[in-house]
Structures are given as C-alpha cells and as structure tokens.
Amino acid sequence: MPGALIKIDDYRQVAPRGTVDFLMRTGERLRGKRLVHVSASRYGPLAESLDRVVPILNDLGIETSWEITIGTADFDQVTRAIAKGLAGTEQVITDSMLARLRETGIDNAQRLSLSADLVMVHDAPPLGLVERRDEATRWVWRCHHDLSAAQPQLWNALRPMVQRYDASVFSLARFAAPLSIPRFIVYPAIDPLSERNREMTRAEQATHLDRLRVPRDKPILLQVGPFERQHDPVGVINAYRLVKRHHEVRLVLAGPPPAPGGNALGDVQEAASHDPDIVVIVLPPDPQVELNALERAATIAIQKPLKADFTIEVATAMWKGKPVIGTIAGGIPFQMVVNVTGYTVETVEGAAFRIRQLLSNPELIGRMGAAGREHVRRNFLVTRHLSDYLALIAHMTR
C-alpha cells in the first residue's frame, strides 16, 4: 500500500483494540500543529519509516512535511567518517570537517521550508541546520544510532551543536550520550501494512523464493543483515554446521550489497562454497517483498551481531510468527521476551543448542512464534510509534 494512500483507519484490524481511536482523539487535540521532519536521504530504514509516519500524521490532523538536505560528494565523505566515529570506530575528524558540517547545515537552512511548531532533525548529516534555527520553533534531534561508544573527541566537538536543540530522542536509554537538554526514548517500530510486513499468499512467497533460488524442502534458518564482521555471518554458519550434524536444515544469509572494504562477504562465500544448503543472497535495491517472503518461509530467525543498533529485523521476524535466536547486542533483547518469544545467546555453541532445541520441538516453535507476533502487536507497531510522537509533539509545543 503506497505511503501516500495510508490512513490511520487502515490499522484498526491489526493494532490493539482502542489504539486507533486513542490516536484520533489525541490528533484532534493537536490538530493544526505543524511538524517538519528533516533527513539526509529518501532511502534506507529511516526513510521507510518516515514514508509511513508522515502521511498518517497528516491524516491525524498534524500538518507534517519531510525535507531532505543536500550536500556535495566531499560532504558525503565527511558524514560517513562522522557516522563511523559516533559508532566508536577510530576516525580522524578535522576542524575543517566539522566546519563543513556546520556550513552545509546553514546552506540547507536557507533552502528548506522549516516554518513549523516543531522541527525534528534525524541523525548527524543535517545536524548543522540548528545554526539557523528560529527561536520561536522548537527543535528536536532524533538520533537513531548507538552513541554509547562514540569517539570522545568527536562527541565533545558535536555536543555544543546538539545542545542548541531543545531536546533529543534516542532509540534506547543505553544509546544516549550525555547532554544537558532533555533526552527522550522512542523505540523504533514496524509497519504491518508495508511491503515488508503485509500478509502474503503462499503462491506469492513461492514466486519470490524461486527468483531468489531458495528451495523449500527443508527447515530454513534465516539471518537478515549486512555482510559485515560485526554481524558475525561466519559465526552463524558455524552454528548451522553444528546443527547440521543432527537436523536436515538450510541456512539463508541475506543482506544488502556490501560497501567496499572491511566487509565479510568474501569470507561468507568461501565458507558456503562447498555446501549447497547455505544460500547467500545479496539483496536487490528496495528488497521489501523479497525480505517479506524470506521471513515468512523461515522456520527460525537468527540475529547474531556482535555489535548492533536497535535491529528492528527482530520485530519483523516475530511479526511473521517466527521464534528469534539473538545476541544481547543493541536493541535485540529489548524487543524479545526471553524464553517466551525466543532466546538470547552469546556463543556459536549456544546458538546451535537453541536451534536444535526448537527444531526438536515444533510445538514450541509455534507457541513462541504466536507469542512473538502478539508481543510485536502490542509494543512495536507503527501505531505505538505514532503515539510516542504525538506525546512528544504535545510536550514540546505546549
């Protein structure tokens, strides 16, 4: 369902009872408030979220728009270095790079339409917009990444700019950096009506799986995530091999095309080269229906990163009724109810043990899958996300 056609009433059949009516009543109280979202791209997980949230907020009576900043090729290099530094990777960040961040923000502020009651700026690339803020407008910085291990020198340089905002929003308390402005927590969420999560017939699933060359003759273990060492795809392969000694299974590893340098795709392909039951899929652009089909075909979903952000893939798998085996990295344990919707593990051997336990007990797979779907319905749907945003708008514009 295209984002532009989405209405809040469409969610009555999937959201918890009373949720849509509550959102409509709250929206009525805030009717006429103006909200501007600003991000650096119309692509990626953040953009997918805004593509759904913006039209629904408008349907609720909040005049909501979405602006995109622009920058030169050298600015893109600056923001990539800053993103890595904020994630904890040692980077050389010069004064000229920080000046470029401010200057690009100032240039975009003159170009964009930022007249609103509340401006929400997403992540670091548009951070410098605040240098030209209208003091009559409330400004919020929404950080979608884990800043707990941010490079100290970089964070110390960026913090004065962040503190020009009226508040900040993080995905988890443990992701938040020290700030003197208020810090709010808003968990990410999934849209059950999006291409990634909508219901899909078996025939449609089969069409996509055939195109991806994924046979369906054995139980499928699935990990969705980048082919990067911190996501430990080789560790997942090693766990699969331990399971394979006892169960006939297939492993599917699916992720976006890796960035040049530092990725683990070569290691994964080498490890999988002599085993036809390991399927490595480099996903096409905008692979929402492909991921939907893969997650629905899976028997067990795995998320085994060594370091992670919120990892909303946990919720997308649980929404499709799949038990999840995940690490305690990032937001994974915050989405799960351990021993009810899945298991958390710390080692290859632990992952293999839990996979074997589930494969030996199909009834447990079904029970955990059903519990996971209901847990997501109550806690991680876009309707809950909208409720959090409406509360934030009400608080910031009172």
Buried (B, 14 or more C-beta within 10 A) or exposed (E): EEBEEBEBEBBEEBBBEEBBEBBBEBBEEBEEBBBBBBBBEEEEBBBBBBBBBBBBBBBBBBBBBBBBBEBEEEBEEBBEBBBBBBBBBEBEBEEEBBEBBBBBBBBBBEEBEBEBBBBBBBBBBBBBBBBBBEEEBBBBBBBBBBBBBBBEEBBEBBBEBBBBBBBBBBBBEEBBBEBEBEBBEBBBBBBBBBBBBBEBEEEBBBBBBEEBEBEEEEBBBBBBBBBBBBBBBBBBBBBBBBBBEEBEBBBBBBBBEBEEEEBBBEBBBEBBEEBEBBBBBBBEEEBBBBBBBBBBBBBBBBBBBEBBBBBBBBBBBBBBBBBBBBBEBBBBBBBBBEEEBBBBBEEBEBBBBBBBEBBEEEEEBEBBBBBBBBBBBEBBBBBBBBBBBBBBBEEBBE
